[in-house]
Amino acid sequence: MLAGRAPLGAAGCGRLLAAGLRPLLCGQSPCWMTAGRQYPALRVAEPGKEKRPVRKEQRSSLVVRRFIACPQLARTVRRCLKRGAGPGPQPLLLEFAPGPGILTRSLLDAGFRVVALESNSDFFTDLQSLENSLDGQLKVIHGDFFRLDPLAKGALKPPALSSDKLFETMGVAAVPWRAADVPLKVFGIVPQPLERNRLWRLLFAMYECSSIYRYGRVELNLFISEKEYTILTAKPGKSKIYQALTVLAQLGYEIELLHKEPWSSFATNLKNGALAIPKSVQVPNDHLCLVRLTPQQNLFTGGLKPSNASTFIFMVKQSFAKPKSRLTDRLNSWSLDNSDTLLKALEIPKNAAMCNLYPEDYKRLFEALQNSDMFAETLFHDEVLASTRTMNL
C-alpha cells in the first residue's frame, strides 16, 4: 500500500453521484477493501428501478461511458495488464477515461507508473488530489483519448490534444517499429456508441504510423463489446461477420483475449442506471472483452508501407462491398485485364470469393497489384479522402 494515499471522501462520492453514477453498497457504506484500506466503489442502479424513456435523438448523441466499479474486476484487470511483463519495474501505462479511479488505485498499489487521461472535470479534480498525495507515480492530464490529433486547425482546447504534446508530457520517446519493446501500454474502456468508428480510427493510425503510432508499436488493452471482438477474430468464409475490419485487424495486430466480463459488472454514466447494452442479432454480445492489440513487428514488409497503407485499407474495404462476389469480378472492376495470370501466380483459385480469402492473401494481392502496370491507386482516391474525414470525428 502506498503511504499517504487517501480514499475518496464525501465530496468525492458526491461528485460521482452528480455524474450519474450509483454506489455499490458494501454493508452500510459504499466502499471496497484493499490492503486494509477502504475506497469507494460504483455500480449501476438497484434492480427494478423505473427507467425514464429517452428520446431517440437524445440517445444517439449520448456517449455512454463505463467504469470499473467491482474490486474483484479491478484486481483481475491488473493481473491481465501484468501478464507477459518481465521482472523489474512495471512499464508506463496510459489509462484513458479512468473515471473514479478504482482501477487506477489498484494499479498504483501494484507498482505501475500511471498517466491518467480524463476529460470529466469532476473526476479530473479527484484524480489530481490523488496525484498530489503521491511522489511522481501518477500523472493526471485533462484530455480525451479519442480526441487526439483532430483535423481541426488552430490551437487545441482540452479535452482535445495532440499526441506530440501528450507524449512529451509523459516523457515517452519514439522507438523503431521493429524494436522488441513497445514504447507505451494503453488501457481503457471504449465508449458507446460509435465503438466501430473508434476502432477504425485506431486502425487507420496504426497502418499510417500516425498519432500515437508515430512513437512505435503502442500496445492497446481495450474493453470492447463481445460483438466487435467476434468480428475482429472471425474466420474466412463467414460472410456475415468476416469483414474488412477483420482482415485489417488480424493482419495488423496480434490479438489476444485477456478476459471476458458481463456488462452488469460495470458502472455507467446514465442517470437512470441503465446498462445500455448494444443490440446484436447475428453474434453473441453478453460481455465486454478485454483485448490486447499489439501491432505486428513485420507488418511493413514487402510492398506495404505507411505511405501506401491508406490505399491498401480501401482496397480491402472495396473488396468487402460484396463479400460473396468472386475475386476475378472485383479485379475486372479495377480494370485489371491480366487477373487470371495474377491469381495463378499467387496460387489463388479463380472462383474464390472475397470472404474466403485470408488476411495474408489480401496483403499478397496488394503487393502484386503494386507491381502491375494496369493498377492505379487513383481508383481509391476519392474514397480515401471521404473516409479520412469520417474517421477523424
C-alpha positions in Angstrom: 0.0 0.0 0.0 1.4 3.4 -0.9 1.8 5.7 2.1 -0.2 8.9 2.2 -2.9 7.9 -0.2 -6.4 8.9 1.0 -9.7 7.4 -0.2 -12.3 9.5 -1.8 -14.4 11.2 0.8 -17.9 12.5 1.0 -17.1 15.2 -1.6 -15.7 12.7 -4.0 -18.8 10.5 -3.6 -21.0 13.5 -4.2 -19.2 14.1 -7.5 -19.8 10.6 -8.5 -23.5 10.8 -7.9 -23.6 14.2 -9.7 -22.0 12.5 -12.7 -24.9 10.0 -12.7 -23.1 7.0 -11.1 -24.5 4.8 -8.4 -22.5 3.5 -5.4 -22.3 -0.2 -4.6 -23.5 -0.8 -1.1 -21.0 -2.9 0.9 -22.6 -3.4 4.3 -23.8 0.1 5.2 -21.4 2.2 3.3 -20.3 2.5 -0.4 -16.8 1.0 -0.3 -14.4 -1.7 -1.2 -11.4 -3.0 0.6 -7.8 -3.4 -0.5 -4.7 -3.9 1.7 -6.8 -2.9 4.7 -8.0 0.4 3.3 -11.4 1.5 2.1 -12.1 3.0 -1.4 -15.5 4.0 -2.9 -16.9 1.7 -5.5 -19.6 2.2 -8.0 -22.3 0.2 -9.6 -25.5 0.6 -11.7 -28.8 1.5 -10.0 -30.6 -1.1 -8.0 -32.7 -3.6 -10.0 -36.3 -2.8 -10.6 -35.8 1.0 -10.6 -38.1 2.6 -13.1 -36.3 3.8 -16.2 -37.4 7.0 -17.8 -37.9 6.9 -21.5 -35.1 8.6 -23.6 -35.9 10.1 -26.9 -34.2 8.6 -29.9 -32.3 11.8 -30.8 -31.1 12.1 -27.2 -29.9 8.5 -27.1 -28.0 8.9 -30.4 -25.9 11.9 -29.1 -25.1 10.4 -25.7 -21.7 8.9 -25.2 -22.2 6.1 -22.8 -19.1 5.7 -20.5 -18.4 2.6 -18.4 -16.2 2.4 -15.4 -14.7 -0.4 -13.3 -16.7 -0.5 -10.1 -16.0 -4.0 -8.8 -12.9 -4.6 -6.7 -12.5 -8.1 -7.9 -12.6 -7.0 -11.6 -10.0 -4.3 -10.8 -7.7 -7.0 -9.5 -8.4 -9.2 -12.5 -7.6 -6.4 -14.9 -4.4 -5.6 -13.0 -3.3 -9.2 -13.4 -4.1 -9.1 -17.1 -2.1 -6.0 -17.6 0.9 -7.5 -15.8 0.7 -10.7 -18.0 3.7 -11.0 -20.2 5.7 -8.4 -18.3 9.2 -9.3 -17.2 10.7 -8.8 -13.8 11.6 -5.4 -12.5 9.7 -2.1 -12.6 6.4 -2.0 -14.4 6.3 0.0 -17.7 4.4 3.2 -18.0 0.7 2.8 -18.5 -1.7 5.3 -20.0 -5.2 4.8 -18.6 -7.8 6.8 -20.5 -11.2 7.7 -19.0 -10.4 6.2 -15.6 -13.4 8.0 -14.0 -13.5 7.4 -10.3 -10.0 5.8 -10.4 -10.9 2.4 -8.8 -8.6 0.6 -11.2 -6.0 3.5 -11.0 -5.5 2.9 -7.3 -5.2 -0.9 -7.8 -2.5 -0.3 -10.5 -0.6 2.1 -8.2 -0.7 -0.5 -5.4 0.9 -3.0 -7.8 3.8 -0.6 -8.7 2.6 0.6 -12.1 3.5 4.1 -13.1 0.2 5.6 -14.4 -0.7 8.5 -16.6 -4.5 9.1 -16.2 -6.2 10.9 -19.2 -9.5 12.1 -18.0 -12.0 14.6 -19.7 -14.7 14.8 -17.0 -13.9 17.8 -14.7 -15.2 16.3 -11.5 -13.3 13.1 -11.9 -10.2 15.1 -13.0 -10.3 17.1 -9.7 -10.4 13.9 -7.6 -7.6 12.3 -9.6 -5.5 15.4 -9.2 -5.9 15.1 -5.4 -4.6 11.6 -5.6 -1.7 12.7 -7.8 -0.7 15.3 -5.2 -0.6 12.7 -2.5 2.0 10.6 -4.4 5.6 11.1 -5.3 5.5 11.1 -9.1 4.0 7.7 -9.6 0.7 9.2 -11.1 0.4 11.9 -13.7 -3.1 13.3 -14.4 -3.8 15.0 -17.7 -7.0 16.7 -18.9 -7.9 15.1 -22.2 -9.9 12.6 -24.3 -8.0 9.7 -25.9 -10.4 9.7 -28.8 -9.9 13.4 -29.5 -6.2 13.1 -30.0 -4.9 14.8 -33.1 -8.2 16.1 -34.5 -8.3 17.6 -38.0 -9.4 21.0 -36.7 -7.0 23.8 -37.4 -5.7 26.2 -34.8 -4.9 25.8 -31.1 -6.4 22.8 -29.4 -8.6 23.2 -26.4 -8.9 20.4 -23.8 -10.2 17.7 -23.9 -8.7 17.7 -27.4 -5.0 17.5 -27.5 -2.1 16.5 -29.7 -0.3 13.2 -29.3 3.1 15.0 -29.5 2.1 17.1 -26.5 0.8 14.1 -24.7 4.0 12.0 -25.3 6.2 15.0 -24.4 4.3 15.4 -21.1 4.6 11.7 -20.4 8.3 11.7 -21.2 7.9 8.8 -23.8 10.4 8.8 -26.7 9.8 7.2 -30.1 11.3 3.8 -30.7 11.8 2.0 -34.1 8.8 -0.1 -35.3 10.9 -3.3 -35.4 12.1 -2.8 -31.8 11.2 -5.7 -29.5 9.8 -3.5 -26.7 6.7 -1.3 -27.0 7.1 2.3 -26.1 3.8 2.5 -24.1 0.9 0.4 -22.8 -2.6 1.8 -23.0 -5.7 0.7 -21.1 -9.3 1.9 -21.4 -12.9 1.0 -22.0 -14.1 2.0 -25.5 -17.2 4.1 -25.0 -20.5 3.6 -26.7 -21.8 4.5 -29.3 -19.5 4.8 -32.3 -17.4 1.9 -31.0 -16.8 0.7 -34.5 -15.7 4.2 -35.7 -13.2 4.4 -32.8 -11.7 1.0 -33.7 -11.4 2.1 -37.3 -9.7 5.3 -36.4 -7.1 3.4 -34.3 -6.6 1.0 -37.2 -6.0 3.8 -39.7 -3.5 5.5 -37.4 -1.6 2.2 -36.8 -1.3 1.4 -40.6 -0.2 5.0 -41.3 2.1 5.2 -38.3 0.4 8.4 -37.3 -0.9 9.9 -34.0 0.2 7.6 -31.1 1.9 5.2 -33.6 4.5 7.7 -34.6 6.2 6.6 -31.4 6.3 2.9 -32.3 4.1 -0.2 -31.7 1.9 1.2 -28.9 0.1 -1.7 -27.1 -3.6 -1.3 -26.6 -5.5 -3.1 -23.9 -9.1 -2.3 -24.5 -12.5 -3.4 -23.2 -14.7 -3.8 -26.3 -18.0 -5.4 -26.9 -18.2 -9.1 -27.4 -19.8 -8.4 -30.8 -16.8 -6.4 -32.0 -14.3 -9.0 -30.6 -16.2 -11.7 -32.5 -15.8 -9.7 -35.7 -12.1 -8.9 -35.1 -11.4 -12.7 -34.7 -13.8 -14.1 -37.3 -12.5 -16.8 -39.8 -12.7 -16.6 -43.6 -16.0 -18.0 -45.1 -18.3 -16.5 -42.5 -19.6 -13.8 -44.8 -21.8 -12.0 -42.2 -19.0 -11.4 -39.6 -15.8 -11.8 -41.6 -15.4 -8.2 -42.7 -12.8 -5.6 -43.9 -12.2 -4.7 -40.3 -11.5 -8.4 -39.6 -8.8 -8.7 -42.3 -7.1 -5.4 -41.4 -7.1 -6.1 -37.7 -5.8 -9.6 -38.0 -3.1 -8.6 -40.4 -2.0 -5.5 -38.4 -2.4 -6.7 -34.8 -1.5 -9.6 -32.6 -4.9 -10.1 -31.0 -5.1 -11.7 -27.5 -8.2 -12.1 -25.4 -7.3 -11.4 -21.8 -10.7 -11.5 -20.1 -14.5 -11.5 -20.6 -16.8 -9.8 -18.1 -20.6 -9.3 -18.1 -21.9 -5.9 -18.8 -23.5 -5.7 -15.4 -20.1 -5.6 -13.7 -19.5 -2.0 -14.9 -21.0 1.3 -13.8 -22.3 3.7 -16.4 -22.8 7.4 -16.6 -26.5 7.0 -17.3 -28.6 8.6 -14.5 -31.4 6.1 -14.9 -29.0 3.2 -14.1 -29.5 1.5 -17.5 -26.8 -0.9 -18.7 -27.2 0.4 -22.3 -26.1 -2.9 -23.9 -25.8 -2.6 -27.7 -28.2 -4.8 -29.6 -26.8 -7.7 -31.6 -28.6 -10.3 -33.7 -26.0 -12.3 -35.5 -23.4 -12.7 -32.8 -23.4 -13.0 -29.0 -22.9 -9.8 -27.1 -23.3 -10.7 -23.4 -19.8 -9.5 -22.3 -17.2 -6.8 -22.6 -13.9 -8.4 -23.7 -10.5 -7.2 -22.6 -8.4 -7.5 -25.7 -4.7 -6.8 -26.2 -3.9 -5.4 -29.6 -0.1 -5.3 -30.3 1.0 -4.1 -33.7 2.8 -6.7 -35.7 6.6 -6.1 -36.0 6.6 -7.5 -39.6 3.6 -5.5 -40.8 5.6 -3.2 -43.1 7.4 -5.8 -45.2 7.2 -6.3 -48.9 5.3 -3.6 -50.7 3.2 -2.4 -47.8 4.4 0.9 -46.3 2.8 3.6 -44.2 2.8 5.8 -47.3 0.5 3.5 -49.2 -1.3 1.9 -46.3 -4.5 4.0 -46.9 -4.7 2.6 -50.5 -4.4 -0.9 -49.1 -7.1 -0.2 -46.5 -9.6 0.9 -49.1 -8.7 -1.9 -51.5 -9.8 -4.3 -48.7 -12.9 -2.2 -47.9 -14.0 -2.2 -51.6 -13.4 -6.0 -51.7 -16.0 -6.4 -49.0 -18.6 -4.2 -50.6 -19.9 -7.5 -52.0 -18.2 -10.2 -49.8 -19.7 -13.1 -51.7 -18.6 -11.8 -55.1 -15.7 -13.5 -57.0 -12.2 -12.2 -56.8 -11.9 -12.2 -60.6 -15.0 -9.9 -60.9 -13.5 -7.5 -58.4 -10.2 -7.4 -60.2 -12.0 -6.8 -63.5 -13.9 -3.9 -61.9 -10.4 -2.4 -61.2 -9.6 -2.6 -65.0 -7.1 -5.4 -64.4 -7.1 -7.4 -67.7 -4.5 -9.9 -66.6 -6.3 -11.1 -63.5 -6.1 -14.8 -64.4 -2.4 -14.6 -64.7 -2.1 -12.7 -61.4 -4.2 -15.2 -59.5 -2.3 -18.1 -60.9 1.0 -16.6 -59.8 -0.5 -16.0 -56.3 -1.9 -19.6 -56.2 -5.4 -18.2 -55.5 -8.4 -20.1 -57.2 -10.1 -18.0 -59.9 -13.5 -18.7 -58.4 -12.5 -17.6 -54.8 -15.0 -15.3 -53.1 -13.8 -12.2 -51.4 -15.0 -13.5 -48.0 -12.9 -16.7 -48.4 -9.5 -15.0 -48.7 -7.2 -15.0 -45.7 -5.8 -11.7 -44.4 -2.3 -12.7 -45.8 -3.9 -13.2 -49.2 -5.1 -9.6 -49.3 -1.6 -8.4 -48.5 0.0 -10.6 -51.2 -2.7 -9.4 -53.6 -2.0 -5.8 -52.8 1.8 -6.2 -53.3 1.2 -7.9 -56.6 -1.1 -5.1 -57.7 1.5 -2.6 -56.8 3.8 -4.1 -59.4 1.0 -4.2 -62.1 1.0 -1.6 -64.8 -2.8 -1.9 -65.1 -3.4 -0.9 -61.4 -3.8 2.7 -60.4 -4.0 3.9 -56.8 -6.3 6.8 -58.0 -9.1 4.2 -58.1 -9.4 4.6 -54.4 -8.5 8.3 -54.1 -12.0 9.7 -53.6 -12.9 7.0 -51.0 -9.7 7.6 -49.1 -10.4 11.3 -48.7 -14.1 10.8 -47.8 -13.4 8.1 -45.2 -10.5 10.0 -43.6 -12.9 12.8 -42.8 -15.3 10.3 -41.2 -12.7 8.7 -39.1 -11.4 12.0 -37.6 -14.6 12.8 -35.7 
